Amino acid sequence: MQNTRLNNLFDTIARQLGQWFLNPWRRLSLLLISFLFGIFLGTAISTTAGQRSELDIVIAAFLVFLTEVTSRIFYSQGFFARRSLLVESLNLLKVGFTYSLFIEAFKLGS
């Protein structure tokens, strides 16, 4: 890329955000927010997909595909060498989403 002012601005902002998230409490709070958003997302998707009942199979296949891709990214060999915050947040979003689907299944079973 060319060294423009806009490119320099984005690089500076990304570097400052990276430094800001090096604090363990901020990192933990971002991961917790990601987990809770996964729970919300699972509840919202299962509720709206169940209510409309038009594309249940397609939505389920798409969500399984996204979950498997996230697992493949997180559990690959090169991940533990670099510990990316974005990949950890994505994995906790997946965990919250899966947990929410289990909770919804228990609600329907009782």
N, C-alpha and C positions, 0 to 999 in steps of 0.2 A: 504494500500500500504506500501511497504517497504520504509524506510527512506534512499534513495540513494542520491548521489550527483546530479544526473539528476532531480530527483523529487524535491529536495531542490531548484535547479536552476529555475525550472518551477514555483514553489510556490513563490519564490522571485520576478520573473518577473511579475507574475500575481498580486502580492500585490503592486508592484511599479506602474504598469499600472492603477490599481484601484485608487491609491493615485493621479496619474497624472490626471485622469478623474474626480476627485472631484472638480477641478476648474470649475466654472460655464461656462466660455467662451469656454473651451475645450469641455465640455459636449454639449453645444449648437451647436458648430461647427460640432461635430460628428453627432448629430441628424440632422442637416441641410444637411450634406453630405449624410446621409442615405435617407432622403427625395428626394434629387436630383437624387440619384442612382435609387430610385424606379421609378422616372419619366423616366429615361433613359431605365430602364429595361422594363417598360411597352411599350414604343415606339419600342424598339428592338424586343420584343416578338411578338407584334401585327404585325409588318412589316414582319418579317420572316415567321410567321405562315400564314399570308394572302398571301404572295408571293408563298409559296409552296403549299398551299391549299390541303394538304393530310390528316392531322390529326387535323383539326380545332376543331371538337367536343371534341376530347380527350384532347387537350391542354386547351381548355376552361374549361372543367370539372376539370382538374388538378389544374388550377389556381384558380378556385372558391373554391376548397377544401383547398388549401394553405391559401387563404384569410380567410376562415372561421376558420381554425385551429389557425391562428394568432390572430383573434378576440377573440376566446375562451380563449387563453392564456392571452391576455392583459386585458380582461374585467372580469376575474375570481375574486372571492372575496379576495383571498390572495395576489393579486398583489399590491394593494394600501398600504399594510403594509410594503413592502420591496423596491419598486421602482427600479427595476433592469435596468441598462443601456442597456443591451442586449435586453430585452423585449421592452423597449421604442424605440430602434433603429429598431427592427423588425416591430413594429407597424407603425412607420413613413415610413418605406420602403413600407409597405402595402398601406398606405395612398397615397404616391407618385405614386405607381403603379396604384391604382384605379383612381386617378386624371388623369394620363396619358391616361388611356383607355377612359375616358370621352372626353378628348381633341381629341383623335383619332376619336371617334365617331362623334364629331362635325365637324371635317375635312371631313369625308366621307359624312356627310349630306349636306354640302354646295356645 
